[in-house]
Amino acid sequence: MSTHTVAEAKNQLSKLIDRALAGEAIVITRRGQPVIELRPIHPPPRPVSKAELDWLRARRTGRKRAKTDAGTLVTAMRNEEWQH
């Protein structure tokens, strides 16, 4: 991680952005206190296509549903553990 003052960041902004995009943690300070961190913005996940949903649906067919939902199962397991 590298730390830079606001003045340094103003003079080197393009370089600092490139370094942040390369994975380096860049922190900007004001009066000695960290105030901003430069980091890349990750692209949003792509939408799932109808073909992909159909593929998933085809492979899910024939599977039995669980008798108990996950929340109820975890609660029962936790309660059982606390009783011992």
C-alpha positions, 0 to 999 in steps of 0.5 A: 500500500502506498500513501500520498498527500492530496498535493502529490495525488493531484500531480500524479493522478494518472500514474496513481490510477494506473498503479491502482488498476494494476492492483496496488492499494493507493491511499490519499491523505489530508493533514496526515489522515487517510481520506480516500482509497483508489481502487478499480471498479469491477464490471457488473456481472453479465446478464444470464441468458435464456439459453443458460437458464434452460440448460440449468432447468434441464439438469435440475429436472428429476431432483427431489426437493429437500424435506426441510429448508436450510434455515430450519435445518440449521436451527434444529442442528444448533438447538440440538448442539446447545442441548448437549 
